[in-house]
Amino acid sequence: MDYRPLGKTGIEVSSLSFGASALGSVFRDIDEPDCIEAVHTALENGTNYFDVAPAYGNTRAESVLGKALKGIPRDHYRLSTKAGKYGPSIPNGPCDFDYTYERISKEIDLSMERLGVDYLDIVHLHDFEYENGVHIESAFDEGFPALQTLKSQGRIGAIGAGIYPIDLWQRVVSEAPVEVILLHNHYCLNDTRALELLPICQEKGIGIINASPFASSLLTGGPVADWHPSTPADRVVFKAAADFCAQQGVSIAKLAFQFASQNSDFPTTLFSTASNESLLRNLKWHQEPYDSDLLNETLQFLEPVRNKQWNYDLGIV
């Protein structure tokens, strides 16, 4: 496993990192012992950065990750969670969005309690583009200042953000006090708009976490999560690409993971799993070079959905 500096934060992260959304049953129902085993296997194989959020499974992901990390020396891992998006408080209900200092400060303490730590290396302001953008100004006016205050108190390290729209990312990296950004679904086979943010992030020393190499299940070759906002026509395109790869003897999941994780312009690629088997498979894939001819042919299949922006506000992640 390689380790790289995460911008100017002073944090070194493993080239592959562990996204804990799957521990909250975001993609499928999970078995808690399997989740804990996967976290331990990740640590044993050199992964040192773990990301989670209270909104994943309505705090379940944080609780499971906390159980997995219990007894592990704190200097063996870097940990981030998110703030501003919570819930849902009732089954299948809407999430709760609150970017005030009072709520964020309270929730950060609760997150640390579930995770079993007294310090968070990074906190990302979470999904403030949701609900048609009504929370955006609150995020800038209240949320980011709240994180600055928590940092000044020594409760958190670096300030980050985790959102989706590229146009909003342009504003965030230009105006917000972010030291880290968590980009999901913007450097994968079907979407490489993360490259648009590289120059300013490199200029300002902002670390980039490249998340969702499988495009939130679109590039696995298997069932797509029910909540994903892609259209039936979109899914036909992804299936055709997956079928083509399979005909060549390579799964589209393998090609997708290799493509996303092997670009060293991004310090770390974050993927989510609750399975020891898939964790070890991904670690293996990361070390193997991909077939550039197969890549180019697969990209042609995906051209109809290239850089297409979906409305994740309709989903749950």
C-alpha positions as CSV (number, residue, x, y, z in Angstrom):
1,M,0.0,0.0,0.0
2,D,1.3,3.5,-0.9
3,Y,0.8,6.5,1.4
4,R,0.4,10.0,0.1
5,P,0.0,13.5,1.6
6,L,-3.6,14.7,1.6
7,G,-3.1,18.2,0.4
8,K,-1.6,20.5,3.0
9,T,-3.4,18.9,5.9
10,G,-0.3,17.0,7.3
11,I,-2.3,13.8,7.0
12,E,-0.9,10.9,5.0
13,V,-3.5,8.5,3.6
14,S,-3.3,5.1,2.1
15,S,-3.9,5.0,-1.7
16,L,-7.0,3.0,-1.0
17,S,-9.4,4.0,1.7
18,F,-12.5,2.5,3.3
19,G,-15.9,4.1,2.9
20,A,-18.2,2.9,5.6
21,S,-21.6,3.7,4.0
22,A,-22.0,0.0,3.3
23,L,-21.9,-0.7,7.0
24,G,-25.2,1.2,7.3
25,S,-26.9,-1.1,4.8
26,V,-27.0,1.6,2.2
27,F,-26.5,-0.9,-0.6
28,R,-27.8,-4.1,0.9
29,D,-28.6,-5.6,4.3
30,I,-25.4,-6.4,6.1
31,D,-24.1,-8.8,8.7
32,E,-22.3,-7.0,11.5
33,P,-19.6,-9.6,12.1
34,D,-18.8,-9.6,8.4
35,C,-18.5,-5.8,8.5
36,I,-16.1,-5.9,11.4
37,E,-14.0,-8.5,9.7
38,A,-13.8,-6.3,6.6
39,V,-12.6,-3.3,8.6
40,H,-9.9,-5.4,10.3
41,T,-8.8,-6.9,7.0
42,A,-8.5,-3.4,5.6
43,L,-6.3,-2.3,8.5
44,E,-4.2,-5.5,8.2
45,N,-3.5,-4.7,4.5
46,G,-2.4,-1.1,5.1
47,T,-5.6,0.9,4.8
48,N,-5.4,3.8,7.2
49,Y,-8.2,6.1,6.3
50,F,-11.9,5.4,7.1
51,D,-14.8,7.7,6.2
52,V,-18.4,7.5,7.5
53,A,-21.4,9.7,8.2
54,P,-24.3,9.8,10.7
55,A,-26.7,9.7,7.8
56,Y,-25.6,6.3,6.7
57,G,-28.2,3.9,8.1
58,N,-29.3,6.5,10.6
59,T,-26.1,6.3,12.6
60,R,-25.7,2.5,12.2
61,A,-22.6,2.8,10.0
62,E,-20.9,4.9,12.7
63,S,-21.9,2.4,15.4
64,V,-20.6,-0.6,13.5
65,L,-17.4,1.1,12.5
66,G,-16.9,2.1,16.1
67,K,-17.2,-1.5,17.2
68,A,-14.7,-2.5,14.5
69,L,-12.1,0.1,15.6
70,K,-12.5,-0.7,19.3
71,G,-9.1,-1.6,20.7
72,I,-7.2,-0.5,17.6
73,P,-4.5,2.1,18.5
74,R,-5.7,5.5,17.5
75,D,-2.5,6.3,15.6
76,H,-3.1,3.4,13.3
77,Y,-5.9,5.0,11.4
78,R,-7.3,8.4,10.2
79,L,-11.0,8.9,10.6
80,S,-13.6,11.3,9.1
81,T,-17.3,11.7,9.5
82,K,-19.7,14.2,8.1
83,A,-22.0,16.9,9.6
84,G,-25.1,18.7,8.6
85,K,-27.2,15.8,7.3
86,Y,-28.9,13.4,9.7
87,G,-31.6,10.8,9.9
88,P,-34.1,9.9,8.7
89,S,-35.7,10.0,12.1
90,I,-38.5,7.8,10.9
91,P,-38.3,4.8,8.5
92,N,-38.1,5.9,4.9
93,G,-38.6,9.5,6.0
94,P,-36.7,12.5,4.8
95,C,-33.3,13.3,6.2
96,D,-32.8,16.2,8.5
97,F,-30.5,19.1,7.4
98,D,-29.1,21.5,10.0
99,Y,-25.9,23.4,9.5
100,T,-26.0,25.6,12.7
101,Y,-23.1,25.5,15.1
102,E,-25.3,24.2,17.9
103,R,-26.5,21.2,16.0
104,I,-23.2,20.4,14.4
105,S,-21.3,20.6,17.7
106,K,-23.9,18.4,19.4
107,E,-23.8,15.8,16.6
108,I,-20.0,15.7,16.4
109,D,-19.9,14.7,20.0
110,L,-22.5,12.0,19.4
111,S,-20.5,10.8,16.3
112,M,-17.3,10.6,18.4
113,E,-19.2,8.6,21.1
114,R,-20.4,6.1,18.5
115,L,-17.0,5.8,16.9
116,G,-15.2,5.5,20.3
117,V,-12.8,8.4,19.7
118,D,-12.2,11.9,21.2
119,Y,-10.9,13.5,18.0
120,L,-11.8,13.4,14.3
121,D,-9.1,13.9,11.7
122,I,-11.5,15.3,9.1
123,V,-15.1,16.4,9.2
124,H,-16.9,17.0,5.9
125,L,-19.9,19.2,5.5
126,H,-22.4,16.9,4.0
127,D,-24.9,17.1,1.1
128,F,-25.8,20.7,1.4
129,E,-27.0,20.8,-2.2
130,Y,-30.0,18.6,-1.3
131,E,-33.6,19.7,-1.1
132,N,-33.1,21.9,-4.2
133,G,-30.2,23.8,-2.7
134,V,-32.1,25.5,0.1
135,H,-29.3,24.7,2.5
136,I,-26.4,26.1,0.4
137,E,-26.2,29.5,1.9
138,S,-26.6,28.1,5.5
139,A,-23.7,25.8,4.8
140,F,-21.5,28.7,3.8
141,D,-22.7,31.2,6.4
142,E,-23.0,28.8,9.3
143,G,-21.7,25.3,8.5
144,F,-18.2,26.0,7.5
145,P,-17.7,28.6,10.3
146,A,-19.0,25.9,12.7
147,L,-16.3,23.6,11.5
148,Q,-13.7,26.3,11.9
149,T,-14.8,26.8,15.5
150,L,-14.6,23.1,16.2
151,K,-11.1,23.0,14.7
152,S,-10.0,25.9,16.9
153,Q,-11.2,24.0,19.9
154,G,-9.1,21.0,18.9
155,R,-12.0,18.7,18.4
156,I,-11.4,18.1,14.7
157,G,-8.5,18.4,12.3
158,A,-9.1,19.3,8.7
159,I,-12.2,20.9,7.3
160,G,-13.8,19.1,4.3
161,A,-17.0,18.8,2.3
162,G,-18.9,16.0,0.6
163,I,-21.3,17.0,-2.1
164,Y,-21.9,16.1,-5.8
165,P,-22.6,19.0,-8.3
166,I,-19.5,20.2,-10.0
167,D,-20.7,23.8,-10.3
168,L,-21.2,23.9,-6.6
169,W,-17.7,22.3,-6.1
170,Q,-16.3,25.2,-8.1
171,R,-17.7,27.6,-5.5
172,V,-16.7,25.5,-2.6
173,V,-13.0,25.3,-3.6
174,S,-13.0,29.0,-4.4
175,E,-14.8,30.4,-1.4
176,A,-15.0,27.8,1.5
177,P,-12.2,27.2,4.0
178,V,-11.9,23.6,2.9
179,E,-8.6,21.7,3.2
180,V,-10.0,18.4,1.9
181,I,-12.8,17.6,-0.5
182,L,-14.6,14.2,-0.9
183,L,-15.7,13.9,-4.5
184,H,-18.1,11.0,-5.3
185,N,-18.9,9.8,-8.8
186,H,-16.6,12.2,-10.6
187,Y,-13.6,10.1,-11.4
188,C,-14.8,6.8,-12.7
189,L,-15.3,5.3,-16.2
190,N,-18.4,7.3,-17.0
191,D,-17.5,10.6,-15.4
192,T,-14.1,12.3,-15.1
193,R,-15.2,15.9,-14.2
194,A,-13.0,15.7,-11.1
195,L,-10.2,16.7,-13.5
196,E,-11.8,20.1,-13.8
197,L,-11.1,20.7,-10.1
198,L,-7.5,19.5,-10.1
199,P,-5.7,22.8,-11.0
200,I,-7.3,24.9,-8.3
201,C,-7.0,22.2,-5.7
202,Q,-3.3,21.7,-6.5
203,E,-2.8,25.4,-6.4
204,K,-4.5,25.8,-3.0
205,G,-3.2,22.6,-1.5
206,I,-6.6,21.0,-1.1
207,G,-6.5,17.3,-0.8
208,I,-8.9,15.3,-3.0
209,I,-10.6,12.0,-1.9
210,N,-11.8,10.2,-5.0
211,A,-14.9,8.3,-3.9
212,S,-17.3,5.9,-5.6
213,P,-15.1,4.2,-8.2
214,F,-18.1,1.9,-9.1
215,A,-20.3,4.9,-9.8
216,S,-22.6,4.1,-6.8
217,S,-23.2,0.5,-8.2
218,L,-23.7,1.4,-11.9
219,L,-20.3,-0.1,-12.7
220,T,-20.5,-3.3,-10.8
221,G,-22.1,-5.4,-13.5
222,G,-24.7,-6.4,-10.9
223,P,-28.0,-4.9,-9.7
224,V,-28.2,-1.1,-9.4
225,A,-29.3,0.2,-6.0
226,D,-33.0,1.0,-6.0
227,W,-32.4,4.6,-4.9
228,H,-30.0,5.5,-7.8
229,P,-31.5,8.3,-9.9
230,S,-30.3,6.9,-13.2
231,T,-33.0,6.3,-15.8
232,P,-33.9,2.9,-17.3
233,A,-32.2,4.1,-20.6
234,D,-29.1,4.9,-18.6
235,R,-29.0,1.5,-17.1
236,V,-29.3,-0.1,-20.5
237,V,-26.1,1.7,-21.5
238,F,-24.2,0.5,-18.4
239,K,-25.4,-3.1,-18.9
240,A,-24.2,-3.1,-22.5
241,A,-20.8,-1.9,-21.3
242,A,-20.7,-4.6,-18.6
243,D,-21.8,-7.3,-21.1
244,F,-19.0,-6.2,-23.5
245,C,-16.4,-6.5,-20.7
246,A,-17.7,-9.9,-19.7
247,Q,-17.3,-11.1,-23.3
248,Q,-13.7,-10.1,-23.1
249,G,-13.2,-12.0,-20.0
250,V,-12.9,-9.1,-17.6
251,S,-15.6,-7.7,-15.3
252,I,-16.5,-4.1,-15.7
253,A,-16.1,-3.8,-11.9
254,K,-12.4,-4.7,-12.2
255,L,-11.8,-2.3,-15.0
256,A,-13.7,0.5,-13.2
257,F,-11.8,0.0,-10.0
258,Q,-8.4,-0.1,-11.7
259,F,-9.1,3.0,-13.8
260,A,-10.3,5.0,-10.8
261,S,-7.8,3.9,-8.2
262,Q,-4.6,4.1,-10.3
263,N,-4.5,7.8,-11.0
264,S,-1.9,9.2,-8.6
265,D,-3.3,12.8,-9.0
266,F,-5.8,11.7,-6.4
267,P,-4.1,10.8,-3.1
268,T,-6.7,8.2,-2.2
269,T,-9.6,6.3,-3.8
270,L,-12.4,5.5,-1.3
271,F,-14.6,2.5,-1.9
272,S,-17.3,1.0,0.3
273,T,-17.8,-2.6,1.2
274,A,-19.2,-4.8,4.0
275,S,-17.6,-7.9,2.6
276,N,-14.2,-9.3,3.3
277,E,-14.2,-11.1,-0.1
278,S,-14.8,-7.9,-2.1
279,L,-12.3,-6.0,0.0
280,L,-9.5,-8.4,-0.8
281,R,-10.6,-8.5,-4.4
282,N,-10.3,-4.8,-4.7
283,L,-6.9,-4.7,-3.1
284,K,-5.7,-7.2,-5.6
285,W,-7.2,-5.4,-8.6
286,H,-5.6,-2.2,-7.5
287,Q,-2.1,-3.7,-8.0
288,E,-2.8,-5.0,-11.5
289,P,-2.5,-2.9,-14.7
290,Y,-5.5,-2.6,-16.8
291,D,-5.9,-3.2,-20.5
292,S,-5.8,0.2,-22.2
293,D,-7.5,-1.2,-25.4
294,L,-10.3,-2.7,-23.3
295,L,-10.7,0.6,-21.5
296,N,-11.0,2.6,-24.7
297,E,-13.6,0.2,-26.2
298,T,-15.6,0.3,-23.0
299,L,-15.6,4.1,-22.9
300,Q,-17.2,4.0,-26.3
301,F,-20.1,2.0,-24.9
302,L,-20.4,4.5,-22.1
303,E,-20.3,7.6,-24.3
304,P,-24.1,8.2,-24.1
305,V,-23.8,8.8,-20.4
306,R,-20.4,10.4,-20.3
307,N,-20.2,13.1,-17.6
308,K,-24.0,12.9,-17.2
309,Q,-25.0,14.6,-13.9
310,W,-27.8,12.8,-11.9
311,N,-29.9,14.3,-9.2
312,Y,-28.8,12.4,-6.1
313,D,-31.2,14.5,-4.1
314,L,-33.7,11.9,-5.2
315,G,-31.7,9.2,-3.5
316,I,-30.3,8.5,0.0
317,V,-26.6,9.0,-0.2
